[in-house]
Amino acid sequence: MVFENELERIWPTEGRENGTRAAAIQAFAKANNLSAVIHDPGWGATFKKLSDP
């Protein structure tokens, strides 16, 4: 679990309208063989390692 204050350092909420922040988080997860569940705004995200193919 990564909390909002930690996410904010890498993916600031300012200027990230229309889901671009969520898309950036999902792209990071995919690039690192992770899945990401983004919780209610202001709460955080959970990352989970995907099984190796």
N, CA, C, O and CB atoms as a CASP TS submission, in Angstrom:
PFRMAT TS
TARGET T0000
AUTHOR 0000-0000-0000
METHOD Language model
MODEL 1
PARENT N/A
ATOM      1  N   MET     1       0.856  -1.176   0.000  1.00  0.00           N
ATOM      2  CA  MET     1       0.000   0.000   0.000  1.00  0.00           C
ATOM      3  C   MET     1       0.895   1.230   0.000  1.00  0.00           C
ATOM      4  O   MET     1       1.797   1.366   0.827  1.00  0.00           O
ATOM      5  CB  MET     1      -0.970   0.003   1.227  1.00  0.00           C
ATOM      6  N   VAL     2       0.627   2.113  -0.938  1.00  0.00           N
ATOM      7  CA  VAL     2       1.333   3.384  -0.998  1.00  0.00           C
ATOM      8  C   VAL     2       0.296   4.464  -0.728  1.00  0.00           C
ATOM      9  O   VAL     2      -0.699   4.581  -1.443  1.00  0.00           O
ATOM     10  CB  VAL     2       2.056   3.595  -2.390  1.00  0.00           C
ATOM     11  N   PHE     3       0.541   5.249   0.308  1.00  0.00           N
ATOM     12  CA  PHE     3      -0.424   6.258   0.715  1.00  0.00           C
ATOM     13  C   PHE     3      -0.285   7.528  -0.116  1.00  0.00           C
ATOM     14  O   PHE     3       0.748   7.771  -0.741  1.00  0.00           O
ATOM     15  CB  PHE     3      -0.258   6.578   2.191  1.00  0.00           C
ATOM     16  N   GLU     4      -1.333   8.323  -0.111  1.00  0.00           N
ATOM     17  CA  GLU     4      -1.426   9.513  -0.953  1.00  0.00           C
ATOM     18  C   GLU     4      -0.234  10.458  -0.787  1.00  0.00           C
ATOM     19  O   GLU     4       0.265  10.995  -1.776  1.00  0.00           O
ATOM     20  CB  GLU     4      -2.702  10.254  -0.642  1.00  0.00           C
ATOM     21  N   ASN     5       0.224  10.666   0.435  1.00  0.00           N
ATOM     22  CA  ASN     5       1.345  11.593   0.625  1.00  0.00           C
ATOM     23  C   ASN     5       2.615  11.091  -0.067  1.00  0.00           C
ATOM     24  O   ASN     5       3.459  11.897  -0.459  1.00  0.00           O
ATOM     25  CB  ASN     5       1.613  11.798   2.121  1.00  0.00           C
ATOM     26  N   GLU     6       2.760   9.786  -0.219  1.00  0.00           N
ATOM     27  CA  GLU     6       3.910   9.229  -0.934  1.00  0.00           C
ATOM     28  C   GLU     6       3.688   9.281  -2.445  1.00  0.00           C
ATOM     29  O   GLU     6       4.623   9.574  -3.190  1.00  0.00           O
ATOM     30  CB  GLU     6       4.172   7.779  -0.485  1.00  0.00           C
ATOM     31  N   LEU     7       2.471   9.003  -2.910  1.00  0.00           N
ATOM     32  CA  LEU     7       2.146   9.101  -4.332  1.00  0.00           C
ATOM     33  C   LEU     7       2.334  10.531  -4.827  1.00  0.00           C
ATOM     34  O   LEU     7       2.806  10.753  -5.942  1.00  0.00           O
ATOM     35  CB  LEU     7       0.704   8.633  -4.590  1.00  0.00           C
ATOM     36  N   GLU     8       1.968  11.479  -4.009  1.00  0.00           N
ATOM     37  CA  GLU     8       2.022  12.895  -4.373  1.00  0.00           C
ATOM     38  C   GLU     8       3.437  13.338  -4.763  1.00  0.00           C
ATOM     39  O   GLU     8       3.591  14.234  -5.593  1.00  0.00           O
ATOM     40  CB  GLU     8       1.514  13.747  -3.217  1.00  0.00           C
ATOM     41  N   ARG     9       4.450  12.736  -4.187  1.00  0.00           N
ATOM     42  CA  ARG     9       5.834  13.119  -4.506  1.00  0.00           C
ATOM     43  C   ARG     9       6.192  12.776  -5.948  1.00  0.00           C
ATOM     44  O   ARG     9       6.983  13.487  -6.569  1.00  0.00           O
ATOM     45  CB  ARG     9       6.813  12.427  -3.551  1.00  0.00           C
ATOM     46  N   ILE    10       5.629  11.710  -6.487  1.00  0.00           N
ATOM     47  CA  ILE    10       5.964  11.266  -7.841  1.00  0.00           C
ATOM     48  C   ILE    10       4.893  11.687  -8.839  1.00  0.00           C
ATOM     49  O   ILE    10       5.216  12.127  -9.942  1.00  0.00           O
ATOM     50  CB  ILE    10       6.143   9.745  -7.876  1.00  0.00           C
ATOM     51  N   TRP    11       3.631  11.558  -8.467  1.00  0.00           N
ATOM     52  CA  TRP    11       2.500  11.903  -9.328  1.00  0.00           C
ATOM     53  C   TRP    11       1.661  12.967  -8.636  1.00  0.00           C
ATOM     54  O   TRP    11       0.653  12.646  -8.008  1.00  0.00           O
ATOM     55  CB  TRP    11       1.637  10.646  -9.658  1.00  0.00           C
ATOM     56  N   PRO    12       2.066  14.237  -8.742  1.00  0.00           N
ATOM     57  CA  PRO    12       1.305  15.307  -8.070  1.00  0.00           C
ATOM     58  C   PRO    12      -0.129  15.372  -8.570  1.00  0.00           C
ATOM     59  O   PRO    12      -0.397  15.103  -9.741  1.00  0.00           O
ATOM     60  CB  PRO    12       1.986  16.663  -8.283  1.00  0.00           C
ATOM     61  N   THR    13      -1.040  15.728  -7.690  1.00  0.00           N
ATOM     62  CA  THR    13      -2.445  15.835  -8.077  1.00  0.00           C
ATOM     63  C   THR    13      -2.710  17.118  -8.855  1.00  0.00           C
ATOM     64  O   THR    13      -3.654  17.172  -9.643  1.00  0.00           O
ATOM     65  CB  THR    13      -3.339  15.780  -6.842  1.00  0.00           C
ATOM     66  N   GLU    14      -1.903  18.142  -8.652  1.00  0.00           N
ATOM     67  CA  GLU    14      -2.101  19.407  -9.352  1.00  0.00           C
ATOM     68  C   GLU    14      -1.821  19.223 -10.840  1.00  0.00           C
ATOM     69  O   GLU    14      -0.787  18.679 -11.227  1.00  0.00           O
ATOM     70  CB  GLU    14      -1.192  20.511  -8.759  1.00  0.00           C
ATOM     71  N   GLY    15      -2.747  19.680 -11.661  1.00  0.00           N
ATOM     72  CA  GLY    15      -2.568  19.606 -13.099  1.00  0.00           C
ATOM     73  C   GLY    15      -2.786  18.230 -13.696  1.00  0.00           C
ATOM     74  O   GLY    15      -2.435  18.013 -14.856  1.00  0.00           O
ATOM     75  N   ARG    16      -3.345  17.303 -12.956  1.00  0.00           N
ATOM     76  CA  ARG    16      -3.572  15.936 -13.456  1.00  0.00           C
ATOM     77  C   ARG    16      -5.067  15.664 -13.558  1.00  0.00           C
ATOM     78  O   ARG    16      -5.610  14.846 -12.817  1.00  0.00           O
ATOM     79  CB  ARG    16      -2.894  14.885 -12.529  1.00  0.00           C
ATOM     80  N   GLU    17      -5.722  16.352 -14.478  1.00  0.00           N
ATOM     81  CA  GLU    17      -7.151  16.166 -14.660  1.00  0.00           C
ATOM     82  C   GLU    17      -7.411  15.038 -15.658  1.00  0.00           C
ATOM     83  O   GLU    17      -6.499  14.554 -16.329  1.00  0.00           O
ATOM     84  CB  GLU    17      -7.810  17.473 -15.136  1.00  0.00           C
ATOM     85  N   ASN    18      -8.657  14.640 -15.732  1.00  0.00           N
ATOM     86  CA  ASN    18      -9.127  13.670 -16.729  1.00  0.00           C
ATOM     87  C   ASN    18      -8.441  12.309 -16.655  1.00  0.00           C
ATOM     88  O   ASN    18      -8.281  11.645 -17.680  1.00  0.00           O
ATOM     89  CB  ASN    18      -8.934  14.233 -18.096  1.00  0.00           C
ATOM     90  N   GLY    19      -8.040  11.892 -15.480  1.00  0.00           N
ATOM     91  CA  GLY    19      -7.494  10.546 -15.333  1.00  0.00           C
ATOM     92  C   GLY    19      -6.051  10.368 -15.758  1.00  0.00           C
ATOM     93  O   GLY    19      -5.570   9.236 -15.805  1.00  0.00           O
ATOM     94  N   THR    20      -5.342  11.447 -16.070  1.00  0.00           N
ATOM     95  CA  THR    20      -3.956  11.278 -16.507  1.00  0.00           C
ATOM     96  C   THR    20      -3.066  10.773 -15.375  1.00  0.00           C
ATOM     97  O   THR    20      -2.101  10.051 -15.627  1.00  0.00           O
ATOM     98  CB  THR    20      -3.411  12.596 -17.048  1.00  0.00           C
ATOM     99  N   ARG    21      -3.373  11.141 -14.144  1.00  0.00           N
ATOM    100  CA  ARG    21      -2.588  10.663 -13.005  1.00  0.00           C
ATOM    101  C   ARG    21      -2.776   9.154 -12.837  1.00  0.00           C
ATOM    102  O   ARG    21      -1.809   8.415 -12.655  1.00  0.00           O
ATOM    103  CB  ARG    21      -2.994  11.408 -11.707  1.00  0.00           C
ATOM    104  N   ALA    22      -4.012   8.716 -12.899  1.00  0.00           N
ATOM    105  CA  ALA    22      -4.298   7.286 -12.778  1.00  0.00           C
ATOM    106  C   ALA    22      -3.638   6.513 -13.911  1.00  0.00           C
ATOM    107  O   ALA    22      -3.103   5.426 -13.694  1.00  0.00           O
ATOM    108  CB  ALA    22      -5.815   7.032 -12.774  1.00  0.00           C
ATOM    109  N   ALA    23      -3.674   7.066 -15.108  1.00  0.00           N
ATOM    110  CA  ALA    23      -3.037   6.407 -16.257  1.00  0.00           C
ATOM    111  C   ALA    23      -1.526   6.311 -16.058  1.00  0.00           C
ATOM    112  O   ALA    23      -0.917   5.302 -16.416  1.00  0.00           O
ATOM    113  CB  ALA    23      -3.352   7.171 -17.562  1.00  0.00           C
ATOM    114  N   ALA    24      -0.924   7.338 -15.496  1.00  0.00           N
ATOM    115  CA  ALA    24       0.527   7.319 -15.243  1.00  0.00           C
ATOM    116  C   ALA    24       0.884   6.262 -14.197  1.00  0.00           C
ATOM    117  O   ALA    24       1.893   5.570 -14.326  1.00  0.00           O
ATOM    118  CB  ALA    24       1.015   8.713 -14.776  1.00  0.00           C
ATOM    119  N   ILE    25       0.059   6.143 -13.172  1.00  0.00           N
ATOM    120  CA  ILE    25       0.292   5.130 -12.136  1.00  0.00           C
ATOM    121  C   ILE    25       0.151   3.732 -12.731  1.00  0.00           C
ATOM    122  O   ILE    25       0.967   2.853 -12.453  1.00  0.00           O
ATOM    123  CB  ILE    25      -0.695   5.314 -10.952  1.00  0.00           C
ATOM    124  N   GLN    26      -0.880   3.524 -13.548  1.00  0.00           N
ATOM    125  CA  GLN    26      -1.076   2.218 -14.188  1.00  0.00           C
ATOM    126  C   GLN    26       0.067   1.894 -15.144  1.00  0.00           C
ATOM    127  O   GLN    26       0.501   0.744 -15.212  1.00  0.00           O
ATOM    128  CB  GLN    26      -2.413   2.186 -14.942  1.00  0.00           C
ATOM    129  N   ALA    27       0.563   2.886 -15.883  1.00  0.00           N
ATOM    130  CA  ALA    27       1.684   2.665 -16.803  1.00  0.00           C
ATOM    131  C   ALA    27       2.938   2.266 -16.030  1.00  0.00           C
ATOM    132  O   ALA    27       3.678   1.382 -16.462  1.00  0.00           O
ATOM    133  CB  ALA    27       1.955   3.932 -17.644  1.00  0.00           C
ATOM    134  N   PHE    28       3.182   2.913 -14.887  1.00  0.00           N
ATOM    135  CA  PHE    28       4.313   2.553 -14.040  1.00  0.00           C
ATOM    136  C   PHE    28       4.189   1.104 -13.573  1.00  0.00           C
ATOM    137  O   PHE    28       5.154   0.341 -13.620  1.00  0.00           O
ATOM    138  CB  PHE    28       4.405   3.501 -12.831  1.00  0.00           C
ATOM    139  N   ALA    29       2.996   0.739 -13.124  1.00  0.00           N
ATOM    140  CA  ALA    29       2.768  -0.623 -12.639  1.00  0.00           C
ATOM    141  C   ALA    29       3.044  -1.638 -13.749  1.00  0.00           C
ATOM    142  O   ALA    29       3.749  -2.623 -13.531  1.00  0.00           O
ATOM    143  CB  ALA    29       1.321  -0.779 -12.117  1.00  0.00           C
ATOM    144  N   LYS    30       2.497  -1.400 -14.921  1.00  0.00           N
ATOM    145  CA  LYS    30       2.674  -2.329 -16.039  1.00  0.00           C
ATOM    146  C   LYS    30       4.145  -2.456 -16.420  1.00  0.00           C
ATOM    147  O   LYS    30       4.621  -3.560 -16.682  1.00  0.00           O
ATOM    148  CB  LYS    30       1.855  -1.869 -17.251  1.00  0.00           C
ATOM    149  N   ALA    31       4.866  -1.345 -16.455  1.00  0.00           N
ATOM    150  CA  ALA    31       6.281  -1.356 -16.822  1.00  0.00           C
ATOM    151  C   ALA    31       7.134  -2.119 -15.818  1.00  0.00           C
ATOM    152  O   ALA    31       8.230  -2.574 -16.147  1.00  0.00           O
ATOM    153  CB  ALA    31       6.793   0.061 -16.948  1.00  0.00           C
ATOM    154  N   ASN    32       6.629  -2.259 -14.588  1.00  0.00           N
ATOM    155  CA  ASN    32       7.378  -2.936 -13.528  1.00  0.00           C
ATOM    156  C   ASN    32       6.759  -4.271 -13.118  1.00  0.00           C
ATOM    157  O   ASN    32       7.012  -4.773 -12.023  1.00  0.00           O
ATOM    158  CB  ASN    32       7.474  -2.038 -12.321  1.00  0.00           C
ATOM    159  N   ASN    33       5.938  -4.846 -14.020  1.00  0.00           N
ATOM    160  CA  ASN    33       5.303  -6.147 -13.791  1.00  0.00           C
ATOM    161  C   ASN    33       4.482  -6.164 -12.489  1.00  0.00           C
ATOM    162  O   ASN    33       4.550  -7.105 -11.698  1.00  0.00           O
ATOM    163  CB  ASN    33       6.371  -7.248 -13.750  1.00  0.00           C
ATOM    164  N   LEU    34       3.712  -5.093 -12.304  1.00  0.00           N
ATOM    165  CA  LEU    34       2.862  -4.950 -11.131  1.00  0.00           C
ATOM    166  C   LEU    34       1.425  -4.696 -11.575  1.00  0.00           C
ATOM    167  O   LEU    34       1.175  -4.252 -12.695  1.00  0.00           O
ATOM    168  CB  LEU    34       3.366  -3.803 -10.218  1.00  0.00           C
ATOM    169  N   SER    35       0.506  -4.980 -10.693  1.00  0.00           N
ATOM    170  CA  SER    35      -0.859  -4.514 -10.887  1.00  0.00           C
ATOM    171  C   SER    35      -1.062  -3.378  -9.890  1.00  0.00           C
ATOM    172  O   SER    35      -0.418  -3.343  -8.841  1.00  0.00           O
ATOM    173  CB  SER    35      -1.923  -5.679 -10.689  1.00  0.00           C
ATOM    174  N   ALA    36      -1.944  -2.465 -10.213  1.00  0.00           N
ATOM    175  CA  ALA    36      -2.198  -1.330  -9.321  1.00  0.00           C
ATOM    176  C   ALA    36      -3.691  -1.145  -9.152  1.00  0.00           C
ATOM    177  O   ALA    36      -4.443  -1.135 -10.127  1.00  0.00           O
ATOM    178  CB  ALA    36      -1.550  -0.034  -9.867  1.00  0.00           C
ATOM    179  N   VAL    37      -4.113  -1.000  -7.913  1.00  0.00           N
ATOM    180  CA  VAL    37      -5.497  -0.658  -7.592  1.00  0.00           C
ATOM    181  C   VAL    37      -5.445   0.720  -6.949  1.00  0.00           C
ATOM    182  O   VAL    37      -4.842   0.909  -5.892  1.00  0.00           O
ATOM    183  CB  VAL    37      -6.182  -1.738  -6.635  1.00  0.00           C
ATOM    184  N   ILE    38      -6.081   1.667  -7.600  1.00  0.00           N
ATOM    185  CA  ILE    38      -6.095   3.035  -7.088  1.00  0.00           C
ATOM    186  C   ILE    38      -7.362   3.199  -6.262  1.00  0.00           C
ATOM    187  O   ILE    38      -8.474   3.029  -6.762  1.00  0.00           O
ATOM    188  CB  ILE    38      -6.027   4.094  -8.251  1.00  0.00           C
ATOM    189  N   HIS    39      -7.178   3.527  -5.006  1.00  0.00           N
ATOM    190  CA  HIS    39      -8.303   3.676  -4.083  1.00  0.00           C
ATOM    191  C   HIS    39      -8.888   5.071  -4.200  1.00  0.00           C
ATOM    192  O   HIS    39      -8.381   5.893  -4.963  1.00  0.00           O
ATOM    193  CB  HIS    39      -7.864   3.398  -2.631  1.00  0.00           C
ATOM    194  N   ASP    40      -9.924   5.342  -3.473  1.00  0.00           N
ATOM    195  CA  ASP    40     -10.552   6.659  -3.508  1.00  0.00           C
ATOM    196  C   ASP    40      -9.485   7.744  -3.480  1.00  0.00           C
ATOM    197  O   ASP    40      -8.507   7.638  -2.740  1.00  0.00           O
ATOM    198  CB  ASP    40     -11.529   6.833  -2.327  1.00  0.00           C
ATOM    199  N   PRO    41      -9.672   8.806  -4.298  1.00  0.00           N
ATOM    200  CA  PRO    41      -8.678   9.892  -4.300  1.00  0.00           C
ATOM    201  C   PRO    41      -8.408  10.385  -2.890  1.00  0.00           C
ATOM    202  O   PRO    41      -9.320  10.526  -2.075  1.00  0.00           O
ATOM    203  CB  PRO    41      -9.153  11.058  -5.177  1.00  0.00           C
ATOM    204  N   GLY    42      -7.166  10.637  -2.624  1.00  0.00           N
ATOM    205  CA  GLY    42      -6.770  11.099  -1.304  1.00  0.00           C
ATOM    206  C   GLY    42      -6.439   9.975  -0.343  1.00  0.00           C
ATOM    207  O   GLY    42      -6.110  10.228   0.816  1.00  0.00           O
ATOM    208  N   TRP    43      -6.521   8.734  -0.809  1.00  0.00           N
ATOM    209  CA  TRP    43      -6.259   7.603   0.086  1.00  0.00           C
ATOM    210  C   TRP    43      -4.984   6.877  -0.297  1.00  0.00           C
ATOM    211  O   TRP    43      -4.097   6.745   0.547  1.00  0.00           O
ATOM    212  CB  TRP    43      -7.430   6.630   0.072  1.00  0.00           C
ATOM    213  N   GLY    44      -4.847   6.396  -1.533  1.00  0.00           N
ATOM    214  CA  GLY    44      -3.623   5.725  -1.941  1.00  0.00           C
ATOM    215  C   GLY    44      -3.848   4.691  -3.019  1.00  0.00           C
ATOM    216  O   GLY    44      -4.899   4.647  -3.658  1.00  0.00           O
ATOM    217  N   ALA    45      -2.832   3.854  -3.209  1.00  0.00           N
ATOM    218  CA  ALA    45      -2.879   2.800  -4.219  1.00  0.00           C
ATOM    219  C   ALA    45      -2.188   1.566  -3.668  1.00  0.00           C
ATOM    220  O   ALA    45      -1.272   1.659  -2.850  1.00  0.00           O
ATOM    221  CB  ALA    45      -2.215   3.260  -5.549  1.00  0.00           C
ATOM    222  N   THR    46      -2.641   0.414  -4.129  1.00  0.00           N
ATOM    223  CA  THR    46      -2.033  -0.852  -3.747  1.00  0.00           C
ATOM    224  C   THR    46      -1.383  -1.450  -4.984  1.00  0.00           C
ATOM    225  O   THR    46      -2.013  -1.577  -6.034  1.00  0.00           O
ATOM    226  CB  THR    46      -3.085  -1.831  -3.129  1.00  0.00           C
ATOM    227  N   PHE    47      -0.108  -1.817  -4.846  1.00  0.00           N
ATOM    228  CA  PHE    47       0.621  -2.444  -5.928  1.00  0.00           C
ATOM    229  C   PHE    47       0.859  -3.902  -5.568  1.00  0.00           C
ATOM    230  O   PHE    47       1.150  -4.221  -4.415  1.00  0.00           O
ATOM    231  CB  PHE    47       1.957  -1.709  -6.204  1.00  0.00           C
ATOM    232  N   LYS    48       0.737  -4.782  -6.548  1.00  0.00           N
ATOM    233  CA  LYS    48       0.955  -6.209  -6.323  1.00  0.00           C
ATOM    234  C   LYS    48       1.777  -6.749  -7.485  1.00  0.00           C
ATOM    235  O   LYS    48       1.488  -6.466  -8.647  1.00  0.00           O
ATOM    236  CB  LYS    48      -0.402  -6.981  -6.182  1.00  0.00           C
ATOM    237  N   LYS    49       2.801  -7.527  -7.163  1.00  0.00           N
ATOM    238  CA  LYS    49       3.641  -8.109  -8.198  1.00  0.00           C
ATOM    239  C   LYS    49       2.845  -9.164  -8.948  1.00  0.00           C
ATOM    240  O   LYS    49       2.190 -10.018  -8.350  1.00  0.00           O
ATOM    241  CB  LYS    49       4.931  -8.716  -7.594  1.00  0.00           C
ATOM    242  N   LEU    50       2.917  -9.085 -10.290  1.00  0.00           N
ATOM    243  CA  LEU    50       2.264 -10.085 -11.119  1.00  0.00           C
ATOM    244  C   LEU    50       3.144 -11.318 -11.209  1.00  0.00           C
ATOM    245  O   LEU    50       4.366 -11.217 -11.095  1.00  0.00           O
ATOM    246  CB  LEU    50       1.961  -9.528 -12.523  1.00  0.00           C
ATOM    247  N   SER    51       2.551 -12.460 -11.407  1.00  0.00           N
ATOM    248  CA  SER    51       3.341 -13.673 -11.517  1.00  0.00           C
ATOM    249  C   SER    51       4.142 -13.626 -12.812  1.00  0.00           C
ATOM    250  O   SER    51       3.704 -13.033 -13.798  1.00  0.00           O
ATOM    251  CB  SER    51       2.438 -14.932 -11.468  1.00  0.00           C
ATOM    252  N   ASP    52       5.301 -14.244 -12.806  1.00  0.00           N
ATOM    253  CA  ASP    52       6.154 -14.289 -13.984  1.00  0.00           C
ATOM    254  C   ASP    52       5.503 -15.155 -15.050  1.00  0.00           C
ATOM    255  O   ASP    52       4.924 -16.196 -14.736  1.00  0.00           O
ATOM    256  CB  ASP    52       7.558 -14.824 -13.630  1.00  0.00           C
ATOM    257  N   PRO    53       5.593 -14.728 -16.328  1.00  0.00           N
ATOM    258  CA  PRO    53       4.950 -15.503 -17.403  1.00  0.00           C
ATOM    259  C   PRO    53       5.603 -16.846 -17.614  1.00  0.00           C
ATOM    260  O   PRO    53       5.177 -17.610 -18.480  1.00  0.00           O
ATOM    261  CB  PRO    53       4.977 -14.729 -18.698  1.00  0.00           C
TER
END
